[in-house]
Amino acid sequence: MNQAAWKAPVLYITVNGGEVTTDTTEIVIGNLETHGAYRVFIGEDIYEGWMFSGTELTIETPALSSEPLEIRVVEAQ
């Protein structure tokens, strides 16, 4: 992960695979509300490749590249 920033109610994540990998990767976000409701976006599109369990949200990214992958986790209000 290159960068993550929380600006309520959104967590912004930027991932860049670069020369390291072009594989998918898992990002785990912890310490969330047990009964929270979240949506995950890649760019402007809703992304379905994630799972919420207990207090953790796990995102399996699409294949990485040298271009930054912009992910937003939005907490429902």
PDB file of N, CA, C and O in Angstrom:
ATOM      1  N   MET A   1       0.862  -1.161   0.000  1.00  0.00           N
ATOM      2  CA  MET A   1       0.000   0.000   0.000  1.00  0.00           C
ATOM      3  C   MET A   1       0.908   1.224   0.000  1.00  0.00           C
ATOM      4  O   MET A   1       1.872   1.308   0.762  1.00  0.00           O
ATOM      5  N   ASN A   2       0.583   2.145  -0.853  1.00  0.00           N
ATOM      6  CA  ASN A   2       1.378   3.352  -0.912  1.00  0.00           C
ATOM      7  C   ASN A   2       0.859   4.429   0.028  1.00  0.00           C
ATOM      8  O   ASN A   2       1.633   5.185   0.616  1.00  0.00           O
ATOM      9  N   GLN A   3      -0.469   4.491   0.164  1.00  0.00           N
ATOM     10  CA  GLN A   3      -1.024   5.577   0.963  1.00  0.00           C
ATOM     11  C   GLN A   3      -2.434   5.227   1.412  1.00  0.00           C
ATOM     12  O   GLN A   3      -3.195   4.601   0.675  1.00  0.00           O
ATOM     13  N   ALA A   4      -2.769   5.633   2.620  1.00  0.00           N
ATOM     14  CA  ALA A   4      -4.141   5.503   3.123  1.00  0.00           C
ATOM     15  C   ALA A   4      -4.434   6.736   3.974  1.00  0.00           C
ATOM     16  O   ALA A   4      -3.598   7.179   4.763  1.00  0.00           O
ATOM     17  N   ALA A   5      -5.632   7.277   3.798  1.00  0.00           N
ATOM     18  CA  ALA A   5      -6.024   8.457   4.568  1.00  0.00           C
ATOM     19  C   ALA A   5      -7.504   8.357   4.905  1.00  0.00           C
ATOM     20  O   ALA A   5      -8.321   8.001   4.055  1.00  0.00           O
ATOM     21  N   TRP A   6      -7.841   8.672   6.149  1.00  0.00           N
ATOM     22  CA  TRP A   6      -9.230   8.654   6.607  1.00  0.00           C
ATOM     23  C   TRP A   6      -9.742  10.086   6.679  1.00  0.00           C
ATOM     24  O   TRP A   6      -9.182  10.927   7.382  1.00  0.00           O
ATOM     25  N   LYS A   7     -10.807  10.345   5.946  1.00  0.00           N
ATOM     26  CA  LYS A   7     -11.510  11.628   6.040  1.00  0.00           C
ATOM     27  C   LYS A   7     -12.987  11.272   6.128  1.00  0.00           C
ATOM     28  O   LYS A   7     -13.639  11.033   5.111  1.00  0.00           O
ATOM     29  N   ALA A   8     -13.511  11.239   7.356  1.00  0.00           N
ATOM     30  CA  ALA A   8     -14.853  10.728   7.638  1.00  0.00           C
ATOM     31  C   ALA A   8     -15.864  11.213   6.615  1.00  0.00           C
ATOM     32  O   ALA A   8     -15.910  12.407   6.318  1.00  0.00           O
ATOM     33  N   PRO A   9     -16.659  10.337   6.081  1.00  0.00           N
ATOM     34  CA  PRO A   9     -16.803   8.907   6.323  1.00  0.00           C
ATOM     35  C   PRO A   9     -16.111   8.039   5.263  1.00  0.00           C
ATOM     36  O   PRO A   9     -16.609   6.961   4.938  1.00  0.00           O
ATOM     37  N   VAL A  10     -14.962   8.493   4.714  1.00  0.00           N
ATOM     38  CA  VAL A  10     -14.314   7.765   3.624  1.00  0.00           C
ATOM     39  C   VAL A  10     -12.861   7.445   3.968  1.00  0.00           C
ATOM     40  O   VAL A  10     -12.131   8.291   4.485  1.00  0.00           O
ATOM     41  N   LEU A  11     -12.450   6.197   3.671  1.00  0.00           N
ATOM     42  CA  LEU A  11     -11.056   5.791   3.745  1.00  0.00           C
ATOM     43  C   LEU A  11     -10.540   5.734   2.315  1.00  0.00           C
ATOM     44  O   LEU A  11     -11.058   4.977   1.494  1.00  0.00           O
ATOM     45  N   TYR A  12      -9.526   6.530   2.018  1.00  0.00           N
ATOM     46  CA  TYR A  12      -8.921   6.576   0.688  1.00  0.00           C
ATOM     47  C   TYR A  12      -7.654   5.738   0.708  1.00  0.00           C
ATOM     48  O   TYR A  12      -6.793   5.931   1.566  1.00  0.00           O
ATOM     49  N   ILE A  13      -7.533   4.795  -0.246  1.00  0.00           N
ATOM     50  CA  ILE A  13      -6.367   3.916  -0.325  1.00  0.00           C
ATOM     51  C   ILE A  13      -5.814   3.994  -1.744  1.00  0.00           C
ATOM     52  O   ILE A  13      -6.564   3.918  -2.718  1.00  0.00           O
ATOM     53  N   THR A  14      -4.499   4.146  -1.851  1.00  0.00           N
ATOM     54  CA  THR A  14      -3.834   4.112  -3.147  1.00  0.00           C
ATOM     55  C   THR A  14      -2.821   2.982  -3.128  1.00  0.00           C
ATOM     56  O   THR A  14      -1.984   2.907  -2.228  1.00  0.00           O
ATOM     57  N   VAL A  15      -2.895   2.096  -4.124  1.00  0.00           N
ATOM     58  CA  VAL A  15      -2.001   0.952  -4.220  1.00  0.00           C
ATOM     59  C   VAL A  15      -1.324   0.988  -5.583  1.00  0.00           C
ATOM     60  O   VAL A  15      -1.969   1.242  -6.601  1.00  0.00           O
ATOM     61  N   ASN A  16      -0.018   0.731  -5.595  1.00  0.00           N
ATOM     62  CA  ASN A  16       0.736   0.707  -6.837  1.00  0.00           C
ATOM     63  C   ASN A  16       1.600  -0.546  -6.836  1.00  0.00           C
ATOM     64  O   ASN A  16       2.494  -0.675  -5.999  1.00  0.00           O
ATOM     65  N   GLY A  17       1.350  -1.477  -7.762  1.00  0.00           N
ATOM     66  CA  GLY A  17       2.123  -2.716  -7.839  1.00  0.00           C
ATOM     67  C   GLY A  17       3.495  -2.506  -8.428  1.00  0.00           C
ATOM     68  O   GLY A  17       4.444  -3.200  -8.062  1.00  0.00           O
ATOM     69  N   GLY A  18       3.612  -1.554  -9.341  1.00  0.00           N
ATOM     70  CA  GLY A  18       4.891  -1.232  -9.963  1.00  0.00           C
ATOM     71  C   GLY A  18       5.589  -2.454 -10.516  1.00  0.00           C
ATOM     72  O   GLY A  18       4.968  -3.294 -11.167  1.00  0.00           O
ATOM     73  N   GLU A  19       6.855  -2.550 -10.262  1.00  0.00           N
ATOM     74  CA  GLU A  19       7.658  -3.680 -10.722  1.00  0.00           C
ATOM     75  C   GLU A  19       7.593  -4.846  -9.744  1.00  0.00           C
ATOM     76  O   GLU A  19       8.148  -5.910 -10.019  1.00  0.00           O
ATOM     77  N   VAL A  20       6.925  -4.663  -8.608  1.00  0.00           N
ATOM     78  CA  VAL A  20       6.907  -5.687  -7.566  1.00  0.00           C
ATOM     79  C   VAL A  20       5.998  -6.845  -7.941  1.00  0.00           C
ATOM     80  O   VAL A  20       6.414  -8.002  -7.868  1.00  0.00           O
ATOM     81  N   THR A  21       4.771  -6.560  -8.339  1.00  0.00           N
ATOM     82  CA  THR A  21       3.826  -7.623  -8.664  1.00  0.00           C
ATOM     83  C   THR A  21       2.717  -7.107  -9.568  1.00  0.00           C
ATOM     84  O   THR A  21       2.351  -5.932  -9.526  1.00  0.00           O
ATOM     85  N   THR A  22       2.196  -8.002 -10.377  1.00  0.00           N
ATOM     86  CA  THR A  22       1.000  -7.690 -11.159  1.00  0.00           C
ATOM     87  C   THR A  22      -0.158  -8.556 -10.678  1.00  0.00           C
ATOM     88  O   THR A  22      -1.228  -8.570 -11.285  1.00  0.00           O
ATOM     89  N   ASP A  23       0.066  -9.286  -9.572  1.00  0.00           N
ATOM     90  CA  ASP A  23      -0.955 -10.167  -9.003  1.00  0.00           C
ATOM     91  C   ASP A  23      -2.008  -9.359  -8.250  1.00  0.00           C
ATOM     92  O   ASP A  23      -1.862  -8.158  -8.023  1.00  0.00           O
ATOM     93  N   THR A  24      -3.070 -10.059  -7.873  1.00  0.00           N
ATOM     94  CA  THR A  24      -4.029  -9.455  -6.946  1.00  0.00           C
ATOM     95  C   THR A  24      -3.393  -9.439  -5.565  1.00  0.00           C
ATOM     96  O   THR A  24      -2.412 -10.141  -5.319  1.00  0.00           O
ATOM     97  N   THR A  25      -3.943  -8.651  -4.681  1.00  0.00           N
ATOM     98  CA  THR A  25      -3.448  -8.627  -3.309  1.00  0.00           C
ATOM     99  C   THR A  25      -4.624  -8.413  -2.373  1.00  0.00           C
ATOM    100  O   THR A  25      -5.666  -7.904  -2.785  1.00  0.00           O
ATOM    101  N   GLU A  26      -4.459  -8.799  -1.118  1.00  0.00           N
ATOM    102  CA  GLU A  26      -5.505  -8.583  -0.123  1.00  0.00           C
ATOM    103  C   GLU A  26      -5.119  -7.423   0.779  1.00  0.00           C
ATOM    104  O   GLU A  26      -3.993  -7.341   1.272  1.00  0.00           O
ATOM    105  N   ILE A  27      -6.064  -6.542   0.980  1.00  0.00           N
ATOM    106  CA  ILE A  27      -5.910  -5.428   1.913  1.00  0.00           C
ATOM    107  C   ILE A  27      -6.907  -5.667   3.032  1.00  0.00           C
ATOM    108  O   ILE A  27      -8.103  -5.819   2.781  1.00  0.00           O
ATOM    109  N   VAL A  28      -6.421  -5.702   4.270  1.00  0.00           N
ATOM    110  CA  VAL A  28      -7.294  -5.927   5.427  1.00  0.00           C
ATOM    111  C   VAL A  28      -7.354  -4.644   6.245  1.00  0.00           C
ATOM    112  O   VAL A  28      -6.328  -4.097   6.650  1.00  0.00           O
ATOM    113  N   ILE A  29      -8.571  -4.178   6.478  1.00  0.00           N
ATOM    114  CA  ILE A  29      -8.814  -2.984   7.271  1.00  0.00           C
ATOM    115  C   ILE A  29      -9.490  -3.437   8.558  1.00  0.00           C
ATOM    116  O   ILE A  29     -10.555  -4.052   8.514  1.00  0.00           O
ATOM    117  N   GLY A  30      -8.885  -3.140   9.693  1.00  0.00           N
ATOM    118  CA  GLY A  30      -9.403  -3.615  10.972  1.00  0.00           C
ATOM    119  C   GLY A  30      -9.973  -2.496  11.825  1.00  0.00           C
ATOM    120  O   GLY A  30      -9.977  -1.326  11.441  1.00  0.00           O
ATOM    121  N   ASN A  31     -10.455  -2.894  12.994  1.00  0.00           N
ATOM    122  CA  ASN A  31     -11.005  -1.974  13.996  1.00  0.00           C
ATOM    123  C   ASN A  31     -12.229  -1.210  13.494  1.00  0.00           C
ATOM    124  O   ASN A  31     -12.414  -0.039  13.824  1.00  0.00           O
ATOM    125  N   LEU A  32     -13.053  -1.870  12.703  1.00  0.00           N
ATOM    126  CA  LEU A  32     -14.284  -1.248  12.208  1.00  0.00           C
ATOM    127  C   LEU A  32     -15.450  -1.583  13.133  1.00  0.00           C
ATOM    128  O   LEU A  32     -15.350  -2.487  13.963  1.00  0.00           O
ATOM    129  N   GLU A  33     -16.541  -0.859  12.991  1.00  0.00           N
ATOM    130  CA  GLU A  33     -17.746  -1.121  13.780  1.00  0.00           C
ATOM    131  C   GLU A  33     -18.277  -2.516  13.445  1.00  0.00           C
ATOM    132  O   GLU A  33     -18.360  -2.882  12.273  1.00  0.00           O
ATOM    133  N   THR A  34     -18.633  -3.287  14.460  1.00  0.00           N
ATOM    134  CA  THR A  34     -19.115  -4.647  14.268  1.00  0.00           C
ATOM    135  C   THR A  34     -20.332  -4.699  13.349  1.00  0.00           C
ATOM    136  O   THR A  34     -20.433  -5.594  12.510  1.00  0.00           O
ATOM    137  N   HIS A  35     -21.227  -3.779  13.492  1.00  0.00           N
ATOM    138  CA  HIS A  35     -22.441  -3.769  12.678  1.00  0.00           C
ATOM    139  C   HIS A  35     -22.416  -2.650  11.648  1.00  0.00           C
ATOM    140  O   HIS A  35     -23.464  -2.155  11.233  1.00  0.00           O
ATOM    141  N   GLY A  36     -21.214  -2.251  11.236  1.00  0.00           N
ATOM    142  CA  GLY A  36     -21.076  -1.171  10.268  1.00  0.00           C
ATOM    143  C   GLY A  36     -21.532  -1.598   8.879  1.00  0.00           C
ATOM    144  O   GLY A  36     -21.620  -2.789   8.581  1.00  0.00           O
ATOM    145  N   ALA A  37     -21.815  -0.632   8.050  1.00  0.00           N
ATOM    146  CA  ALA A  37     -22.193  -0.868   6.659  1.00  0.00           C
ATOM    147  C   ALA A  37     -21.224  -0.079   5.786  1.00  0.00           C
ATOM    148  O   ALA A  37     -21.005   1.112   6.005  1.00  0.00           O
ATOM    149  N   TYR A  38     -20.653  -0.748   4.803  1.00  0.00           N
ATOM    150  CA  TYR A  38     -19.615  -0.128   3.991  1.00  0.00           C
ATOM    151  C   TYR A  38     -19.866  -0.407   2.517  1.00  0.00           C
ATOM    152  O   TYR A  38     -20.529  -1.378   2.155  1.00  0.00           O
ATOM    153  N   ARG A  39     -19.316   0.473   1.669  1.00  0.00           N
ATOM    154  CA  ARG A  39     -19.281   0.262   0.221  1.00  0.00           C
ATOM    155  C   ARG A  39     -17.849   0.490  -0.218  1.00  0.00           C
ATOM    156  O   ARG A  39     -17.144   1.342   0.324  1.00  0.00           O
ATOM    157  N   VAL A  40     -17.429  -0.283  -1.206  1.00  0.00           N
ATOM    158  CA  VAL A  40     -16.074  -0.152  -1.732  1.00  0.00           C
ATOM    159  C   VAL A  40     -16.168   0.284  -3.186  1.00  0.00           C
ATOM    160  O   VAL A  40     -16.942  -0.271  -3.965  1.00  0.00           O
ATOM    161  N   PHE A  41     -15.373   1.282  -3.539  1.00  0.00           N
ATOM    162  CA  PHE A  41     -15.328   1.800  -4.903  1.00  0.00           C
ATOM    163  C   PHE A  41     -13.908   1.715  -5.426  1.00  0.00           C
ATOM    164  O   PHE A  41     -12.951   1.955  -4.690  1.00  0.00           O
ATOM    165  N   ILE A  42     -13.773   1.376  -6.692  1.00  0.00           N
ATOM    166  CA  ILE A  42     -12.507   1.530  -7.399  1.00  0.00           C
ATOM    167  C   ILE A  42     -12.800   2.528  -8.497  1.00  0.00           C
ATOM    168  O   ILE A  42     -13.623   2.285  -9.379  1.00  0.00           O
ATOM    169  N   GLY A  43     -12.111   3.655  -8.430  1.00  0.00           N
ATOM    170  CA  GLY A  43     -12.474   4.763  -9.301  1.00  0.00           C
ATOM    171  C   GLY A  43     -13.870   5.222  -8.909  1.00  0.00           C
ATOM    172  O   GLY A  43     -14.141   5.472  -7.735  1.00  0.00           O
ATOM    173  N   GLU A  44     -14.743   5.332  -9.879  1.00  0.00           N
ATOM    174  CA  GLU A  44     -16.126   5.743  -9.605  1.00  0.00           C
ATOM    175  C   GLU A  44     -17.087   4.556  -9.551  1.00  0.00           C
ATOM    176  O   GLU A  44     -18.281   4.733  -9.310  1.00  0.00           O
ATOM    177  N   ASP A  45     -16.566   3.342  -9.775  1.00  0.00           N
ATOM    178  CA  ASP A  45     -17.408   2.151  -9.849  1.00  0.00           C
ATOM    179  C   ASP A  45     -17.458   1.402  -8.524  1.00  0.00           C
ATOM    180  O   ASP A  45     -16.450   1.277  -7.829  1.00  0.00           O
ATOM    181  N   ILE A  46     -18.649   0.906  -8.182  1.00  0.00           N
ATOM    182  CA  ILE A  46     -18.787   0.042  -7.008  1.00  0.00           C
ATOM    183  C   ILE A  46     -18.013  -1.234  -7.276  1.00  0.00           C
ATOM    184  O   ILE A  46     -18.115  -1.813  -8.358  1.00  0.00           O
ATOM    185  N   TYR A  47     -17.233  -1.678  -6.286  1.00  0.00           N
ATOM    186  CA  TYR A  47     -16.409  -2.876  -6.410  1.00  0.00           C
ATOM    187  C   TYR A  47     -16.972  -3.952  -5.496  1.00  0.00           C
ATOM    188  O   TYR A  47     -17.273  -3.689  -4.332  1.00  0.00           O
ATOM    189  N   GLU A  48     -17.113  -5.165  -6.023  1.00  0.00           N
ATOM    190  CA  GLU A  48     -17.727  -6.259  -5.264  1.00  0.00           C
ATOM    191  C   GLU A  48     -16.709  -7.241  -4.673  1.00  0.00           C
ATOM    192  O   GLU A  48     -17.102  -8.187  -3.990  1.00  0.00           O
ATOM    193  N   GLY A  49     -15.420  -7.037  -4.919  1.00  0.00           N
ATOM    194  CA  GLY A  49     -14.404  -7.994  -4.478  1.00  0.00           C
ATOM    195  C   GLY A  49     -13.947  -7.777  -3.049  1.00  0.00           C
ATOM    196  O   GLY A  49     -12.751  -7.632  -2.794  1.00  0.00           O
ATOM    197  N   TRP A  50     -14.884  -7.755  -2.118  1.00  0.00           N
ATOM    198  CA  TRP A  50     -14.527  -7.559  -0.721  1.00  0.00           C
ATOM    199  C   TRP A  50     -15.475  -8.333   0.189  1.00  0.00           C
ATOM    200  O   TRP A  50     -16.538  -8.785  -0.235  1.00  0.00           O
ATOM    201  N   MET A  51     -15.062  -8.477   1.459  1.00  0.00           N
ATOM    202  CA  MET A  51     -15.837  -9.227   2.439  1.00  0.00           C
ATOM    203  C   MET A  51     -15.691  -8.536   3.795  1.00  0.00           C
ATOM    204  O   MET A  51     -14.610  -8.058   4.140  1.00  0.00           O
ATOM    205  N   PHE A  52     -16.778  -8.485   4.558  1.00  0.00           N
ATOM    206  CA  PHE A  52     -16.771  -7.891   5.894  1.00  0.00           C
ATOM    207  C   PHE A  52     -17.094  -8.977   6.900  1.00  0.00           C
ATOM    208  O   PHE A  52     -18.109  -9.663   6.783  1.00  0.00           O
ATOM    209  N   SER A  53     -16.224  -9.130   7.891  1.00  0.00           N
ATOM    210  CA  SER A  53     -16.427 -10.155   8.900  1.00  0.00           C
ATOM    211  C   SER A  53     -15.956  -9.632  10.250  1.00  0.00           C
ATOM    212  O   SER A  53     -14.809  -9.207  10.395  1.00  0.00           O
ATOM    213  N   GLY A  54     -16.849  -9.664  11.239  1.00  0.00           N
ATOM    214  CA  GLY A  54     -16.493  -9.165  12.567  1.00  0.00           C
ATOM    215  C   GLY A  54     -16.219  -7.678  12.527  1.00  0.00           C
ATOM    216  O   GLY A  54     -17.125  -6.870  12.329  1.00  0.00           O
ATOM    217  N   THR A  55     -14.953  -7.324  12.717  1.00  0.00           N
ATOM    218  CA  THR A  55     -14.553  -5.918  12.661  1.00  0.00           C
ATOM    219  C   THR A  55     -13.541  -5.668  11.538  1.00  0.00           C
ATOM    220  O   THR A  55     -12.891  -4.623  11.512  1.00  0.00           O
ATOM    221  N   GLU A  56     -13.407  -6.627  10.606  1.00  0.00           N
ATOM    222  CA  GLU A  56     -12.438  -6.500   9.522  1.00  0.00           C
ATOM    223  C   GLU A  56     -13.095  -6.521   8.153  1.00  0.00           C
ATOM    224  O   GLU A  56     -14.022  -7.290   7.898  1.00  0.00           O
ATOM    225  N   LEU A  57     -12.598  -5.667   7.287  1.00  0.00           N
ATOM    226  CA  LEU A  57     -13.032  -5.639   5.900  1.00  0.00           C
ATOM    227  C   LEU A  57     -11.823  -6.052   5.063  1.00  0.00           C
ATOM    228  O   LEU A  57     -10.756  -5.447   5.173  1.00  0.00           O
ATOM    229  N   THR A  58     -11.983  -7.080   4.226  1.00  0.00           N
ATOM    230  CA  THR A  58     -10.901  -7.571   3.381  1.00  0.00           C
ATOM    231  C   THR A  58     -11.242  -7.292   1.929  1.00  0.00           C
ATOM    232  O   THR A  58     -12.300  -7.691   1.443  1.00  0.00           O
ATOM    233  N   ILE A  59     -10.346  -6.606   1.243  1.00  0.00           N
ATOM    234  CA  ILE A  59     -10.520  -6.279  -0.169  1.00  0.00           C
ATOM    235  C   ILE A  59      -9.509  -7.089  -0.961  1.00  0.00           C
ATOM    236  O   ILE A  59      -8.313  -7.033  -0.674  1.00  0.00           O
ATOM    237  N   GLU A  60      -9.972  -7.847  -1.958  1.00  0.00           N
ATOM    238  CA  GLU A  60      -9.056  -8.501  -2.894  1.00  0.00           C
ATOM    239  C   GLU A  60      -9.020  -7.625  -4.136  1.00  0.00           C
ATOM    240  O   GLU A  60     -10.013  -7.504  -4.854  1.00  0.00           O
ATOM    241  N   THR A  61      -7.882  -7.023  -4.378  1.00  0.00           N
ATOM    242  CA  THR A  61      -7.760  -6.076  -5.480  1.00  0.00           C
ATOM    243  C   THR A  61      -7.767  -6.804  -6.817  1.00  0.00           C
ATOM    244  O   THR A  61      -7.481  -8.000  -6.876  1.00  0.00           O
ATOM    245  N   PRO A  62      -8.090  -6.092  -7.888  1.00  0.00           N
ATOM    246  CA  PRO A  62      -7.837  -6.647  -9.211  1.00  0.00           C
ATOM    247  C   PRO A  62      -6.312  -6.696  -9.416  1.00  0.00           C
ATOM    248  O   PRO A  62      -5.561  -6.215  -8.567  1.00  0.00           O
ATOM    249  N   ALA A  63      -5.861  -7.265 -10.520  1.00  0.00           N
ATOM    250  CA  ALA A  63      -4.428  -7.324 -10.804  1.00  0.00           C
ATOM    251  C   ALA A  63      -3.832  -5.919 -10.745  1.00  0.00           C
ATOM    252  O   ALA A  63      -4.410  -4.965 -11.265  1.00  0.00           O
ATOM    253  N   LEU A  64      -2.670  -5.805 -10.105  1.00  0.00           N
ATOM    254  CA  LEU A  64      -2.021  -4.512  -9.949  1.00  0.00           C
ATOM    255  C   LEU A  64      -1.169  -4.184 -11.172  1.00  0.00           C
ATOM    256  O   LEU A  64      -0.809  -5.065 -11.953  1.00  0.00           O
ATOM    257  N   SER A  65      -0.861  -2.920 -11.316  1.00  0.00           N
ATOM    258  CA  SER A  65       0.007  -2.470 -12.401  1.00  0.00           C
ATOM    259  C   SER A  65       0.843  -1.310 -11.891  1.00  0.00           C
ATOM    260  O   SER A  65       0.812  -0.987 -10.703  1.00  0.00           O
ATOM    261  N   SER A  66       1.579  -0.693 -12.779  1.00  0.00           N
ATOM    262  CA  SER A  66       2.386   0.452 -12.367  1.00  0.00           C
ATOM    263  C   SER A  66       1.529   1.703 -12.196  1.00  0.00           C
ATOM    264  O   SER A  66       1.994   2.701 -11.646  1.00  0.00           O
ATOM    265  N   GLU A  67       0.282   1.656 -12.663  1.00  0.00           N
ATOM    266  CA  GLU A  67      -0.645   2.768 -12.464  1.00  0.00           C
ATOM    267  C   GLU A  67      -1.278   2.665 -11.082  1.00  0.00           C
ATOM    268  O   GLU A  67      -1.622   1.561 -10.661  1.00  0.00           O
ATOM    269  N   PRO A  68      -1.443   3.755 -10.368  1.00  0.00           N
ATOM    270  CA  PRO A  68      -2.072   3.705  -9.045  1.00  0.00           C
ATOM    271  C   PRO A  68      -3.509   3.184  -9.108  1.00  0.00           C
ATOM    272  O   PRO A  68      -4.278   3.557  -9.994  1.00  0.00           O
ATOM    273  N   LEU A  69      -3.853   2.328  -8.169  1.00  0.00           N
ATOM    274  CA  LEU A  69      -5.219   1.831  -8.020  1.00  0.00           C
ATOM    275  C   LEU A  69      -5.853   2.628  -6.892  1.00  0.00           C
ATOM    276  O   LEU A  69      -5.404   2.561  -5.748  1.00  0.00           O
ATOM    277  N   GLU A  70      -6.888   3.374  -7.211  1.00  0.00           N
ATOM    278  CA  GLU A  70      -7.551   4.243  -6.235  1.00  0.00           C
ATOM    279  C   GLU A  70      -8.764   3.517  -5.662  1.00  0.00           C
ATOM    280  O   GLU A  70      -9.699   3.202  -6.398  1.00  0.00           O
ATOM    281  N   ILE A  71      -8.757   3.250  -4.368  1.00  0.00           N
ATOM    282  CA  ILE A  71      -9.841   2.546  -3.680  1.00  0.00           C
ATOM    283  C   ILE A  71     -10.435   3.487  -2.651  1.00  0.00           C
ATOM    284  O   ILE A  71      -9.708   4.196  -1.955  1.00  0.00           O
ATOM    285  N   ARG A  72     -11.771   3.495  -2.552  1.00  0.00           N
ATOM    286  CA  ARG A  72     -12.456   4.253  -1.518  1.00  0.00           C
ATOM    287  C   ARG A  72     -13.366   3.293  -0.747  1.00  0.00           C
ATOM    288  O   ARG A  72     -14.150   2.555  -1.344  1.00  0.00           O
ATOM    289  N   VAL A  73     -13.255   3.309   0.558  1.00  0.00           N
ATOM    290  CA  VAL A  73     -14.160   2.563   1.426  1.00  0.00           C
ATOM    291  C   VAL A  73     -15.040   3.607   2.092  1.00  0.00           C
ATOM    292  O   VAL A  73     -14.560   4.460   2.840  1.00  0.00           O
ATOM    293  N   VAL A  74     -16.326   3.528   1.811  1.00  0.00           N
ATOM    294  CA  VAL A  74     -17.271   4.538   2.299  1.00  0.00           C
ATOM    295  C   VAL A  74     -18.161   3.917   3.371  1.00  0.00           C
ATOM    296  O   VAL A  74     -18.799   2.889   3.145  1.00  0.00           O
ATOM    297  N   GLU A  75     -18.195   4.549   4.525  1.00  0.00           N
ATOM    298  CA  GLU A  75     -19.048   4.111   5.623  1.00  0.00           C
ATOM    299  C   GLU A  75     -20.436   4.663   5.408  1.00  0.00           C
ATOM    300  O   GLU A  75     -20.615   5.866   5.218  1.00  0.00           O
ATOM    301  N   ALA A  76     -21.433   3.770   5.438  1.00  0.00           N
ATOM    302  CA  ALA A  76     -22.827   4.211   5.256  1.00  0.00           C
ATOM    303  C   ALA A  76     -23.242   5.064   6.435  1.00  0.00           C
ATOM    304  O   ALA A  76     -22.854   4.814   7.576  1.00  0.00           O
ATOM    305  N   GLN A  77     -24.038   6.074   6.139  1.00  0.00           N
ATOM    306  CA  GLN A  77     -24.465   6.976   7.209  1.00  0.00           C
ATOM    307  C   GLN A  77     -25.957   6.913   7.386  1.00  0.00           C
ATOM    308  O   GLN A  77     -26.507   7.605   8.243  1.00  0.00           O
TER     309      GLN A  77
END
